[in-house]
């Protein structure tokens, strides 16, 4: 079974490690994602997020993101026999024919662009094809009240370029503004169902239905904090609970809206899917729940490919 994952923070973890003097490689490492582990799980595609924490990192988000992308592109060059950047749906298909994993570059935290449409265009030229409007803070694009005027302008520019809007981390009001102003499918790259776990990062049933109606895709997040409400503060990510969220989304929005968005290397804590080499365990659980082969293919990679066919230029 091929795997297409819409979100991991591995590049940022490698970047942070190297700033501390650690020698971390994409080929093989102690993180949850590396190329050797991905090959074991038959990865077809991985979105690699470029992330910055506006309050912690203490440098220009634009400069920090550019440095991470330089590292990412260097890893692509070093591992050209295994993985290749994909900017269009056609390139994903060619990579598959060549026996290569496709790497799709994304931005997590819209303020990386520092409110500049020109900088968004620069990131597009570097290969970025998906972007969240926010992370955990308000910024020039969005706040608890929704998208700002700048955020609406960014949404229009993203759709014109072929950068998929990502509503993960966006406030509820911001989500509905994306619904109001967008004209194409959009994604929630790593979000779960609020009906099963009340965290505000998760999606209500109405949100799930709206993403599905627009032809978008939701990447199921493996982080325990977004899978289950824990009274004792523990947040173990159980495979059965990941399946619960997938099945709820299928019942709510249909099979076409569900994908994978692990959030690997973006969270701490125990998880039964310890790293990306174990995706067969999730596939087996979904199969045990009664999903047919075609439905498993849809969740594991085909829904994401359909979204990219429609949106990537």
Secondary structure, DSSP 8 states (H G I E B T S, - for coil): --EEES-B-HHHHHHHHHHTT----SSS-SSS--HHHHHHTTEEEEEEEEE--TTTS-S-HHHHHHHHHHHHHHHHHHTTTTEEE--SHHHHHHHHHTT-EEEEEEEESGGGGTT-HHHHHHHHHHTEEEEES-SSS--SSEETTEE-HHHHHHHHHHHHHT-EEE-TT--HHHHHHHHHH--S--EETT--BTTTS--TTSB-HHHHHHHHHHT-EEEE---GGGT---TTS---B-HHHHHHHHHHHHHHH-GGGEEE---BTS--S-BSS-SGGGHHHHHHHHHHTT--HHHHHIIIIIHHHHHHHHH--
